Amino acid sequence: MAATFKVLIAGGGPVGLTTALALSRANISFTLLEKYHTVVPEAGSDLVLSPVGLRALSQLGLFDALDGVSTPLLGPMQRIDHNGKDLGRMNFFDVFKEQLGQAPRVLRRYDLCKVLYDAIQKPESILCNKEVTEIQETEQGIEASCADGTTYKADMIIGADGVHSIVRRQITSINDTPLVGSVKTAYDIDDVFTAKHRCLWISFSLLPGLPIGGTFETHGPGASTQMRQ
């Protein structure tokens, strides 16, 4: 009898949980390793699911659950500058719905992770407090070591552990092959993912008089704001 194919997933955010759900639906053995104490933290900002992303998640049977925790973005996006001057309206949300059947939907990161986690058929395969620190190739596949001293073996590992991915660093180091542009070593790769801006995110109760699903923006030198109702 052939051995069961096994997959390790590093990272338990939306990408890692989606990967786990897809593997679960395909009856492929997996273990997800998440460094935080939970994969459903009350943290992070709102996310927007595009119609294409929503279609993919719907194929995993999640449409009804996502519909219950998200709000469609409808109508024109209203924009002004810092002096209150009207910069015009953009109607691409309605175009999305007309052309693709669904408008983009906004939801909390928490709610997306909760929906994904609740749908996974094998939650016992999700292990928290497991920070991957090293990956070794073996004749049988790979072996991942965690900060708590535990190790896990599988046929392959999928890196869903964020922009500072340990998996990406380790794979680059093992293969001695740059993954992006002119990157020379595993430790230079973060230079490719720099950001020159900062974001302040605030959540508050519904504001009276503003339409549900409405989007408003201000633009000007040094700062921009965006509000979704």
For each residue, the residues with C-beta under 8 A, 3 or more apart:
1:
2:
3:
4: 29
5: 28 29 155
6: 29 30 31 141 153 154 155
7: 23 28 29 30 31 154 155 156 157 158
8: 30 31 32 33 142 144 152 154 156 157 158
9: 12 16 19 20 23 30 31 32 33 157 158 160
10: 16 33 132 144 157 158 159 160 161 165 166 167
11: 15 16 32 33 34 159 160 161 162 165 167
12: 9 16 17 20 32 33 34 36 39 126 128 160
13: 16 17 39 113 160 162
14: 17 18 47 109 112 113 116
15: 11 18 19 160
16: 9 10 11 12 13 19 20 32 34 39 158 160 161
17: 12 13 14 20 21 32 39 113 116 117 120
18: 14 15 21 22 57 60 116
19: 9 15 16 22 23 30 32 158 160
20: 9 12 16 17 23 24 30 32 116 120 125 126
21: 17 18 24 25 60 116 119 120
22: 18 19 25 26 60
23: 7 9 19 20 26 28 29 30
24: 20 21 27 28 30 120 121 122 125
25: 21 22 60 61 121
26: 22 23
27: 24
28: 5 7 23 24
29: 4 5 6 7 23 125
30: 6 7 8 9 19 20 23 24 122 125
31: 6 7 8 9 125 126 127 152 154
32: 8 9 11 12 16 17 19 20 39 125 126 127
33: 8 9 10 11 12 127 130 131 132 144 146 152
34: 11 12 16 38 39 126 127 128 129 130
35: 128 129 130 131 132 147 161
36: 12 39 41 128 129
37: 128 129
38: 34 41 128
39: 12 13 16 17 32 34 36 113 117 126 128
40: 110 113 114 117
41: 36 38 44 110 113
42: 110
43: 109 110
44: 41 47 108 109 110
45: 109 199 201
46: 106 107 108 109 201 203 228
47: 14 44 106 107 108 109 112
48: 73 104 105 106
49: 53 54 57 66 70 104 105 106 107 112
50: 53 54 96 104
51: 54 55 96 97 100 101 102 103 104
52: 55 56 100
53: 49 50 56 57
54: 49 50 51 57 58 63 66 102 104 105
55: 51 52 58 59 102
56: 52 53 59 60
57: 18 49 53 54 60 62 63 66
58: 54 55 61 62 63 66
59: 55 56
60: 18 21 22 25 56 57 119
61: 25 58 119
62: 57 58 65 66 115 116 119
63: 54 57 58 66 67
64: 67 68
65: 62 68 69 115 118 119
66: 49 54 57 58 62 63 69 70 105 107 112 115
67: 63 64 70 105
68: 64 65
69: 65 66 107 108 111 112 114 115
70: 49 66 67 105 106 107 111
71: 105 106 107 212 213 228
72: 93 97 102 103 104 105 213
73: 48 93 103 104 105 106 213 215 228
74: 93 94 97 103 211 213 214
75: 91 93 94 211 213 214
76: 89 90 91 93 94
77: 89 90 91 92 93 215 216 217
78: 89 214 215 216 217
79: 86 87 88 89 90 216 217 218 219
80: 84 85 86 87 217 218 219
81: 84 85 87 218 219 220
82: 218 219 220 221
83: 220
84: 80 81
85: 80 81
86: 79 80
87: 79 80 81 219
88: 79
89: 76 77 78 79
90: 76 77 79
91: 75 76 77 94 95
92: 77 95 96
93: 72 73 74 75 76 77 96 97 103 104 215
94: 74 75 76 91 97 98 103
95: 91 92 98 99
96: 50 51 92 93 99 100 102 103 104
97: 51 72 74 93 94 100 101 102 103
98: 94 95
99: 95 96
100: 51 52 96 97
101: 51 97
102: 51 54 55 72 96 97 105
103: 51 72 73 74 93 94 96 97 213
104: 48 49 50 51 54 72 73 93 96
105: 48 49 54 66 67 70 71 72 73 102
106: 46 47 48 49 70 71 73 228
107: 46 47 49 66 69 70 71 111 112
108: 44 46 47 69 111 112 203
109: 14 43 44 45 46 47 112 113
110: 40 41 42 43 44 113 114
111: 69 70 107 108 114 115
112: 14 47 49 66 69 107 108 109 115 116
113: 13 14 17 39 40 41 109 110 116 117
114: 40 69 110 111 117 118
115: 62 65 66 69 111 112 118 119
116: 14 17 18 20 21 62 112 113 119 120
117: 17 39 40 113 114 120 123 126
118: 65 114 115
119: 21 60 61 62 65 115 116
120: 17 20 21 24 116 117 123 125 126
121: 24 25
122: 24 30 125
123: 117 120 126
124:
125: 20 24 29 30 31 32 120 122
126: 12 20 31 32 34 39 117 120 123
127: 31 32 33 34 130
128: 12 34 35 36 37 38 39
129: 34 35 36 37 148
130: 33 34 35 127 146 147 148 150
131: 33 35 146 147 148 166
132: 10 33 35 135 144 145 146 161 166 167
133: 145 146 147 166
134: 144 145 166 170
135: 132 142 143 144 145 157 166 167 170 171 174
136: 142 143 144 145
137: 141 142 174
138: 141 142 143 153
139:
140: 153 155
141: 6 137 138 153 154 155 156
142: 8 135 136 137 138 153 154 155 156 157
143: 135 136 138 151 152 153
144: 8 10 33 132 134 135 136 151 152 153 154 157
145: 132 133 134 135 136 149 150 151
146: 33 130 131 132 133 149 150 151 152
147: 35 130 131 133
148: 129 130 131
149: 145 146
150: 130 145 146
151: 143 144 145 146
152: 8 31 33 143 144 146
153: 6 138 140 141 142 143 144
154: 6 7 8 31 141 142 144 157
155: 5 6 7 140 141 142
156: 7 8 141 142
157: 7 8 9 10 135 142 144 154 167
158: 7 8 9 10 16 19 167
159: 10 11 165 166 167 168 171
160: 9 10 11 12 13 15 16 19
161: 10 11 16 35 132 164 165 166 167
162: 11 13 165
163: 190 193
164: 161 190
165: 10 11 159 161 162 168 169
166: 10 131 132 133 134 135 159 161 169 170
167: 10 11 132 135 157 158 159 161 170 171
168: 159 165 171 172 179 186 189
169: 165 166 172 173 186 187 189
170: 134 135 166 167 173 174 186
171: 135 159 167 168 174 175 179
172: 168 169 175 176 177 178 179 183 185 186 189
173: 169 170 176 185 186
174: 135 137 170 171
175: 171 172
176: 172 173
177: 172
178: 172 181 182 183 184
179: 168 171 172 183 189
180: 183 189 192
181: 178 192
182: 178
183: 172 178 179 180 188 189 191 192
184: 178 188
185: 172 173 188 189
186: 168 169 170 172 173 189
187: 169 190
188: 183 184 185 191
189: 168 169 172 179 180 183 185 186 192 193
190: 163 164 187 193 194
191: 183 188 194
192: 180 181 183 189
193: 163 189 190
194: 190 191
195:
196:
197:
198:
199: 45
200:
201: 45 46
202:
203: 46 108
204: 207
205:
206: 210 212 229
207: 204 210 229
208:
209:
210: 206 207 214 216 229
211: 74 75 214 229
212: 71 206 229
213: 71 72 73 74 75 103 228 229
214: 74 75 78 210 211 228 229
215: 73 77 78 93 226 227 228 229
216: 77 78 79 210 226 227 228 229
217: 77 78 79 80 224 225 226 227
218: 79 80 81 82 224 225
219: 79 80 81 82 87 224
220: 81 82 83 223 224
221: 82
222:
223: 220
224: 217 218 219 220
225: 217 218
226: 215 216 217
227: 215 216 217
228: 46 71 73 106 213 214 215 216
229: 206 207 210 211 212 213 214 215 216
